[in-house]
Amino acid sequence: MNDTVKYVLDESRIPRTWYNLQADLPRPLPPVLHPGTHRPVGPDDLAPLFPMELIRQEVSTERAIEIPGPVRDVYRQWRPTPLYRARRLERALQTPARIYYKYEGVSPAGSHKPNTAVAQAFYNKEAGVKRLSTETGAGQWGSSLAFAGALFGLEVKVFMVRVSYDQKPYRRALMETYGARCIASPSPETQSGRAILAQRADHPGSLGIAISEAVEVAAQSDDTKYALGSVLNHVLLHQTVIGQEAMAQMEMANDYPDVIVGCTGGGSNFAGIAFPFLGAQLRGGKKVRFVAVEPAACPSLTRGKYAYDFGDTAHLTPLVKMHTLGSIFTPPGFHAGGLRYHGMSPLVSHIKELGLIEAVAYHQTKCFEAGVLFARNEGILPAPEANHAVQGAIDEALKCKAEGTSRAILFNLCGHGHFDMQAYMDYFAGKLTDQNYDEKELAMALAGLPAVKEAA
Ligand SMILES: Cc1ncc(COP(=O)(O)O)c(C=O)c1O
């Protein structure tokens, strides 16, 4: 009987290319629009913010994009990541389901985010950029870019959402250890931050506001560019190393997923595990169900409108078509800071509209309960964001139990929660509540969506 728990690939099996879903889409993505003219943006419009190679990747429809040697060399530090069969969790749930998880928490920063941080730092360095500015919610992305900046000799400035900055001082310390500067957002350092603070001095911040601050800093300086940890096509592209490795590991297990589950903040770790399998399906391969799990307090995919919107609160970014709660929407301060974004990546939104994926939304206490059950059986303590995927996988496994069917469930355990112990302490102390977003605020934020006439 096969009782393997861990499927490990050799370093030589790190993928040599990233997989680009745009090559296999049945319908192309709607274009990104200039916020002033509402016409499609060209590479020159994006050049103040990103190096040309990343802009090329953003619009490319090539199926395989080569991973540069220096990026693969850094990936060797923790890739390929292990794929586990959750045998103890299966026993605890008494489910006939076969549960697998890909564990991205073995990266130096503790999540999937370095997969793109390293690539972005590399291309910026190649283009002669000196400094990067960015936002961070949970601090996972800020730590990852700080780490990548240290490796490639780039200065990094991180605007960290105020509630997370207060909840997670050790994430800030990690960024500083890597040599980055971390500032609570909204901050007095930018015009966007000052405008928000003038309205409300104790504003908890949001990813939309932190993005405005980081974009403003990059736009004002020739040697500074902006880096985003999710949402954009090139970020999702870099994450496809996860799914490509998982395909090889599922083959080692002599199995293939029936269902793939991932949590979604901006969509990058979900895309990372799902897109290579979805691409295979679109090219005639086996059909898989894909389930995106989001927080009920910030439910862009399940409650948002599919419309053109700004990526940030101060409206400094181009307009992208996505599921959005409105760019001025401020979600409640729940603990999965990485999932507190008003929008969803255009690619994930597009495939949701095409009916290729499903989405569900859960409240945080149910997700922490799932994370604790997972830790007590598998030993790994998930990040609060990853707890949403754990809960999604458990729900699928319980469906199998109810139906008496064995299905293969693969989920992405996108990060560990070692810097999130305050959240777990609050959970054990009974202090975590299931916050609801303010319906009136949502209605107001949606009413403020830009009026865009789309080409037929
Ligand atoms: C551990 C973790 N998971 C998930 C996310 C959400 O981002 P994405 O949907 O792009 O994976 C974040 C974002 O900060 C994160 O830190």
The ligand as an SDF file (V2000), in Angstrom:
LIG
                    3D

 16 16  0  0  0  0  0  0  0  0999 V2000
   -0.0510   34.3100    3.1110 C   0  0  0  0  0  0  0  0  0  0  0  0
   -0.8740   35.0830    2.1290 C   0  0  0  0  0  0  0  0  0  0  0  0
   -1.8160   34.4390    1.4490 N   0  0  0  0  0  0  0  0  0  0  0  0
   -2.6100   35.0650    0.5520 C   0  0  0  0  0  0  0  0  0  0  0  0
   -2.4710   36.4150    0.3150 C   0  0  0  0  0  0  0  0  0  0  0  0
   -3.4080   37.0540   -0.6430 C   0  0  0  0  0  0  0  0  0  0  0  0
   -2.8270   37.3970   -1.8470 O   0  0  0  0  0  0  0  0  0  0  0  0
   -3.0510   36.5650   -3.1530 P   0  0  0  0  0  0  0  0  0  0  0  0
   -4.5270   36.4130   -3.3510 O   0  0  0  0  0  0  0  0  0  0  0  0
   -2.4360   37.4100   -4.1990 O   0  0  0  0  0  0  0  0  0  0  0  0
   -2.3630   35.2610   -3.0070 O   0  0  0  0  0  0  0  0  0  0  0  0
   -1.4890   37.1410    0.9870 C   0  0  0  0  0  0  0  0  0  0  0  0
   -1.3170   38.5630    0.7070 C   0  0  0  0  0  0  0  0  0  0  0  0
   -0.6520   39.2900    1.3270 O   0  0  0  0  0  0  0  0  0  0  0  0
   -0.6790   36.4530    1.9170 C   0  0  0  0  0  0  0  0  0  0  0  0
    0.2480   37.1050    2.6020 O   0  0  0  0  0  0  0  0  0  0  0  0
  1  2  1  0
  2  3  1  0
  2 15  2  0
  3  4  2  0
  4  5  1  0
  5  6  1  0
  5 12  2  0
  6  7  1  0
  7  8  1  0
  8  9  2  0
  8 10  1  0
  8 11  1  0
 12 13  1  0
 12 15  1  0
 13 14  2  0
 15 16  1  0
M  END
$$$$
